[in-house]
Amino acid sequence: RGPMFDAHCHLDLLDDPSDAAAHARGAGVVGILIPGVLPESWAKAQALAATTPGVWWAPGLHPCWLGPASTEADLLSKLEAAARSGAVAIGETGLDGRTAVAATKVHQQRMLRAHLALARDLDLPVILHVVRAHEAALRVCREDGLPAAGAMVHGFTGSAELAVRWAHLGCHLSIGGPVTWSPSKKRIAGIRAIPAHRLLVETDAPDQAPDPWRRDGEPGAPAMLPAIIRAVAALRGECESAVAVQTADNAANLLRVGQTG
């Protein structure tokens, strides 16, 4: 198997990030991108990126945990300052249509547009979280325009039609642990429809651990990435090493970073 790149891993939220990064490197993971979710976690992510080989970071305001609308201006000011401090991307941002999410659709869309604008201004790629809101997210991205640097839809589990539409818009699509959870025919078709040059893989650790760790109740970790690559390769009818190398190259090119493996 070739070098691997975890395109979406909340390393800063793990109990022992340094140990997790070391185990991942021992498993062949040469790159990890830490996406931001809350301002309180950005400094830790930035510090990990500064001290851990092969780790990069991005500040973002997750749509599931947006604060009151009255704090938007302050949060966006902090976001811009953080993004100018060595970040390689903006996000994660996006739309989440689940009823349990406190932020309104209007608030989420406004913040998504602000992230897109900042990414365009700073020439950085954007990390998109899209759950039960693909039509609305596609519309916002078409209307406002993605940054020239590109974008990724993380944790993609959509159909072949959605995969083609996102790829046509210029997005990379990242596949995570659910690919090992007996995916539906629709999701399998979606994975197969992703163009090779748009394919990424991720753990989303500590969330969405792949099986068998998920069945055992273990949290996700970046060292579990080989299991995800194995499942993606099997569903696409490709060899594991080819998927590992392709997705690592895709991530490094999107983020404009070097591989350290």
C-alpha positions, -999 to +999 in steps of 0.1 A: +000+000+000+013+035-008+013+066+014-021+077+027-036+111+035-064+116+060-083+145+044-105+152+074-095+142+109-103+161+142-069+152+156-072+181+181-103+164+197-086+131+204-075+122+239-039+120+229-033+137+196+004+131+195+001+094+201-027+092+175-006+110+149+024+087+157+002+055+153-012+069+121+023+075+107+033+039+117+003+028+096+014+047+066-006+079+069+018+107+058-007+135+058-036+147+081-058+177+077-074+191+109-107+209+101-119+236+125-153+235+141-152+261+170-129+290+177-118+275+210-101+246+191-082+265+165-052+273+186-047+236+195-051+226+158-026+252+148-001+241+174-004+204+163+002+214+127+033+234+138+048+206+158+037+174+140+052+163+106+025+159+080-003+177+099-020+208+085-050+227+098-080+249+088-102+272+109-139+269+104-173+274+121-193+241+119-229+247+109-241+224+138-225+247+165-230+282+152-234+307+180-261+334+181-264+355+149-254+385+170-219+371+173-214+366+136-192+397+129-169+389+158-166+352+148-159+360+112-132+385+122-115+358+143-119+334+114-101+357+090-073+363+115-068+326+121-069+318+084-040+342+078-019+324+104-007+294+084-040+277+075-041+256+043-079+257+040-111+273+054-137+251+071-155+231+079-185+251+069-217+241+052-254+232+057-269+206+079-306+199+075-312+177+105-340+189+128-318+187+159-294+214+146-301+246+165-289+270+138-315+281+113-312+275+076-309+312+070-281+315+096-262+285+082-264+298+046-252+333+056-222+318+074-215+294+045-214+324+021-191+342+044-167+312+045-168+310+007-160+347+004-131+345+027-117+314+009-120+332-024-103+363-010-074+343+006-071+318-023-077+288+000-098+257-006-129+253+014-141+222+034-178+216+031-201+197+056-233+189+038-260+167+055-295+165+042-290+198+024-272+190-009-296+209-032-294+241-010-256+238-007-251+232-044-272+263-051-252+285-027-219+273-042-231+279-077-245+313-069-215+326-049-188+306-066-162+283-051-127+295-045-104+290-074-083+269-050-110+243-049-132+226-023-140+192-007-173+178+004-163+158+034-179+126+045-197+121+012-224+094+012-246+106-016-258+092-049-240+089-083-260+119-095-248+141-066-212+129-070-213+140-106-228+173-098-204+182-071-174+170-092-187+191-122-188+221-099-151+215-091-153+198-057-134+169-044-154+142-025-141+126+006-151+091+017-151+080+053-159+052+078-195+047+066-181+030+035-174+000+057-209+000+073-227-021+046-234+008+024-265+010+003-266+005-035-271+042-039-240+050-019-219+024-037-229+039-070-220+073-056-185+061-047-180+046-081-191+078-098-164+100-083-137+108-108-103+095-097-088+129-096-116+141-073-115+112-048-103+117-012-105+095+020-109+105+056-115+091+091-134+121+106-119+108+138-130+105+165-164+102+148-176+077+122-151+049+131-149+022+104-160-013+112-149-034+131-139-007+155-173+009+154-190-023+163-167-026+193-176+010+204-142+024+198-137+060+186-122+067+153-085+073+148-064+083+118-045+049+120-078+033+108-075+049+074-062+017+057-096+000+064-114+028+046-091+027+016-095-011+015-133-007+013-132+021-013-108+001-034-130-030-033-161-011-043-144+007-071-127-024-084-092-009-079-061-020-060-055-005-026-022+009-034-036+028-064-064+043-043-039+052-015-015+070-038-043+087-059-061+100-028-029+112-011-018+130-043-053+145-046-052+158-010-017+172-013-026+190-046-058+204-033-042+217-001-010+227-019+012+209+007+040+184+004+039+148+015+063+138+042+063+101+037 
